[in-house]
Amino acid sequence: MKQSAVYGSLLFATVIFTGLLLSSCGRKYLFDDIHAINKDGWSAKQKERFVFNVPDTNNTYFFYMQVRHDIEYRYSNLYLFVETQFPNGNITRDTLECILAEPNGKWTGKGYGRLKENLILLNPTIKFPLKGDYTIDIEQGMRDENLKGITDIGIRIEPNKR
């Protein structure tokens, strides 16, 4: 009886250690966050806010936009208004176009079933000019007052180790 209890404890400890080891080997992001959009649609007045801290100005990063949509989304692209506030209070505004379907109508995103996910590289060598907190507000820039079909929007910033 005692031997099986020791074996069970040893097996449990090995599984936990292996899980911790594997989880620590994953990619490290400066920032990775995604927000769910209201199931009733994305209002043209609704801003999704992302706040992250840049600890140094020496590194370069891959900057991605994450877009999830269902297959009922009626457009092949998504326009976004992106406002970035820098740690010193300066603000920039950009309009981005995210391509979600090929000209033949085939979705570009990954996924099976009704949900497609796009990880769109916006900049492979972004370098933040200031240390501190950055705030990014994202609004849908389509002509719909209440855009249906977009389920999530997010940002991923990954160290460029090239």
C-alpha positions in Angstrom: 0.0 0.0 0.0 2.7 2.4 1.0 4.7 1.8 -2.2 1.7 2.7 -4.4 1.1 5.9 -2.4 4.8 6.9 -2.9 4.5 6.0 -6.6 1.3 8.0 -7.0 2.9 11.1 -5.3 6.0 10.8 -7.5 3.9 10.5 -10.6 1.8 13.6 -9.6 5.0 15.6 -8.9 6.5 14.6 -12.2 3.3 15.6 -14.1 3.2 19.0 -12.3 7.0 19.6 -12.9 6.6 18.7 -16.6 3.6 21.0 -17.0 5.5 23.9 -15.4 8.5 23.3 -17.6 6.5 23.2 -20.8 4.5 26.3 -19.9 7.7 28.2 -19.2 9.0 27.4 -22.7 6.1 29.2 -24.5 6.5 32.5 -26.3 6.9 35.6 -24.2 5.0 38.6 -25.3 5.4 42.2 -24.3 1.6 42.4 -24.5 -1.1 40.0 -25.6 -4.8 40.8 -25.0 -8.1 40.2 -26.8 -11.5 41.7 -26.0 -14.8 40.1 -26.7 -17.2 42.3 -28.8 -20.9 42.5 -27.8 -22.9 39.7 -29.4 -25.4 42.3 -30.6 -22.7 44.0 -32.7 -19.8 46.5 -32.4 -21.2 50.0 -32.1 -19.5 52.7 -34.0 -19.1 54.6 -30.7 -17.6 51.7 -28.8 -13.8 51.9 -28.2 -11.8 48.9 -27.1 -8.9 50.1 -24.9 -5.6 48.3 -24.4 -2.9 49.6 -22.0 0.6 48.2 -21.8 3.9 49.1 -20.4 7.2 49.4 -22.4 10.1 48.9 -20.1 12.9 49.9 -22.5 13.4 51.6 -25.9 16.1 49.3 -27.3 14.1 46.3 -28.5 12.1 46.0 -31.7 8.8 44.1 -31.8 6.3 42.4 -34.1 3.0 44.3 -33.8 -0.1 42.2 -34.6 -3.8 43.0 -34.7 -6.0 40.0 -33.7 -9.4 39.8 -35.3 -12.0 37.0 -34.8 -15.2 36.9 -36.8 -17.9 34.5 -37.6 -18.7 33.3 -41.1 -21.8 35.5 -41.2 -19.6 38.6 -41.3 -20.7 40.3 -44.5 -17.5 42.1 -45.6 -14.1 40.9 -46.9 -12.2 43.5 -44.8 -12.4 45.5 -41.6 -11.4 49.1 -41.2 -10.2 50.2 -37.8 -9.6 53.6 -36.3 -6.6 53.3 -34.0 -5.6 56.0 -31.5 -2.3 55.6 -29.6 -1.5 57.7 -26.6 2.2 57.8 -25.7 3.6 58.0 -22.2 4.3 61.8 -22.7 0.6 62.4 -23.6 1.1 62.7 -27.4 -1.5 61.0 -29.5 -1.4 59.5 -33.0 -4.4 58.4 -35.1 -4.3 55.8 -37.9 -6.8 54.0 -40.1 -6.0 50.4 -40.7 -7.5 47.9 -43.2 -7.6 44.3 -42.1 -8.1 41.9 -45.1 -10.3 39.0 -43.9 -11.2 37.3 -47.2 -9.5 36.7 -50.5 -11.0 38.1 -53.7 -12.7 34.7 -54.4 -14.5 35.0 -50.9 -12.3 32.4 -49.1 -11.7 33.5 -45.5 -8.0 34.2 -44.7 -8.3 33.4 -41.0 -7.7 30.1 -39.4 -10.3 28.0 -37.7 -12.9 25.4 -38.3 -16.6 25.8 -38.2 -18.2 29.2 -37.7 -15.3 31.2 -36.2 -12.2 32.5 -38.0 -9.2 34.0 -36.4 -6.7 36.4 -38.1 -3.4 37.4 -36.7 -2.4 40.3 -38.9 1.2 41.5 -38.8 1.1 45.3 -38.9 4.7 46.1 -38.3 7.6 43.6 -38.0 10.1 46.1 -36.6 8.2 48.5 -34.3 10.4 50.3 -31.8 8.8 52.3 -29.0 10.4 55.7 -28.6 9.5 56.1 -24.9 9.5 54.0 -21.7 6.2 53.9 -19.9 2.5 53.2 -20.4 0.9 53.2 -23.9 -2.8 53.3 -24.4 -4.4 52.1 -27.7 -8.1 52.7 -28.4 -9.6 50.7 -31.3 -12.9 51.6 -33.0 -14.5 49.9 -35.9 -14.4 52.1 -39.0 -17.0 50.5 -41.2 -20.1 52.3 -42.3 -22.4 50.2 -40.1 -23.6 51.9 -37.0 -23.7 48.5 -35.4 -21.3 46.1 -37.0 -22.2 42.4 -36.7 -20.0 39.4 -37.1 -16.8 40.6 -35.4 -16.5 38.6 -32.2 -13.2 39.7 -30.7 -10.4 42.3 -31.3 -7.0 42.3 -29.8 -3.3 43.3 -29.9 -0.2 41.1 -29.6 3.3 42.6 -29.3 6.1 40.1 -29.5 9.8 40.6 -29.2 11.6 40.5 -32.6 14.7 38.4 -31.8 16.2 38.4 -35.2 
